Amino acid sequence: MRRVLTTVSVLDRKLVLDAQVALRPEPFGALAYHYGNRRLVFLKHPDVVRVVHALADHDSVADALRACDIPESRWPSFVGALESLLSSEVLGEPALAG
């Protein structure tokens, strides 16, 4: 039950690639390096990389997944990947304009 609540909240959130993260394309997807916390993270599928790039252009994760033509049957695996990227600080919420 908890997983469903997490999934809904991640799908409804606006996320962006952290400004301190560089993505390096690789045949399997990409390597993400965070210059702030010095973590190296593997993005293990080109579709995940495509969604990560699209996040900034959409109001929610769900909108980005739709825009990237990711079938809803694959969304749970994307939610898991995006949650992992959030915990690694590769992704975050956009800074509020002040």
C-alpha positions as CSV (number, residue, x, y, z in Angstrom):
1,M,0.0,0.0,0.0
2,R,2.8,2.4,0.8
3,R,4.3,1.9,-2.6
4,V,1.1,3.1,-4.3
5,L,1.2,6.3,-2.3
6,T,4.8,6.9,-3.2
7,T,4.1,6.2,-6.8
8,V,1.3,8.7,-6.9
9,S,3.3,11.4,-5.2
10,V,6.3,11.0,-7.5
11,L,4.1,10.9,-10.6
12,D,2.5,14.2,-9.6
13,R,5.8,16.0,-8.7
14,K,7.7,18.4,-10.9
15,L,11.3,17.2,-11.0
16,V,14.4,18.4,-12.7
17,L,18.0,17.4,-13.2
18,D,20.1,19.0,-10.4
19,A,22.2,21.9,-11.7
20,Q,25.3,20.2,-10.2
21,V,24.8,17.0,-12.3
22,A,26.4,16.2,-15.6
23,L,25.1,13.4,-17.8
24,R,27.5,11.5,-20.0
25,P,25.8,9.4,-22.7
26,E,26.7,5.8,-22.8
27,P,25.5,2.8,-24.9
28,F,23.5,1.5,-22.0
29,G,22.0,4.9,-21.0
30,A,24.2,7.5,-19.2
31,L,26.5,8.2,-16.3
32,A,25.4,10.9,-14.0
33,Y,28.1,12.7,-11.9
34,H,27.0,15.0,-9.1
35,Y,29.8,17.6,-8.6
36,G,28.4,18.5,-5.1
37,N,28.2,15.1,-3.4
38,R,30.7,13.4,-5.9
39,R,28.3,10.5,-6.5
40,L,28.5,8.6,-9.8
41,V,25.1,7.1,-10.8
42,F,24.3,4.8,-13.7
43,L,21.1,5.5,-15.7
44,K,20.7,2.0,-17.1
45,H,18.4,2.6,-20.0
46,P,18.1,5.1,-22.8
47,D,14.4,5.6,-22.0
48,V,15.3,6.7,-18.5
49,V,17.8,9.2,-19.9
50,R,15.1,10.5,-22.3
51,V,12.6,11.0,-19.5
52,V,15.2,12.7,-17.2
53,H,15.9,15.2,-20.0
54,A,12.2,15.8,-20.6
55,L,11.3,16.4,-16.9
56,A,12.2,20.1,-16.9
57,D,9.8,20.7,-19.8
58,H,6.7,19.2,-18.1
59,D,4.6,20.0,-15.0
60,S,4.8,16.5,-13.6
61,V,6.7,13.2,-14.0
62,A,3.5,11.7,-15.4
63,D,3.4,14.4,-18.1
64,A,7.0,13.7,-19.0
65,L,6.4,10.0,-19.2
66,R,3.4,10.6,-21.6
67,A,5.5,13.0,-23.7
68,C,8.2,10.4,-24.0
69,D,5.6,7.8,-25.1
70,I,6.4,5.5,-22.2
71,P,3.6,2.9,-21.8
72,E,1.8,3.1,-18.4
73,S,2.7,-0.5,-17.9
74,R,6.3,0.6,-17.5
75,W,5.6,3.5,-15.2
76,P,6.3,1.6,-12.0
77,S,9.8,0.8,-13.0
78,F,10.4,4.4,-14.0
79,V,9.0,5.5,-10.6
80,G,11.5,3.3,-8.9
81,A,14.4,4.6,-11.0
82,L,13.4,8.2,-10.5
83,E,13.0,7.7,-6.7
84,S,16.6,6.3,-6.7
85,L,17.8,9.4,-8.6
86,L,16.0,11.6,-6.1
87,S,17.7,9.9,-3.2
88,S,21.1,10.2,-4.9
89,E,20.3,14.0,-5.5
90,V,20.6,13.6,-9.2
91,L,17.0,14.9,-9.5
92,G,15.3,17.4,-7.3
93,E,12.5,19.9,-7.3
94,P,13.0,23.1,-9.2
95,A,14.1,26.1,-7.2
96,L,11.2,28.5,-6.5
97,A,11.5,31.7,-8.5
98,G,11.6,34.6,-6.1
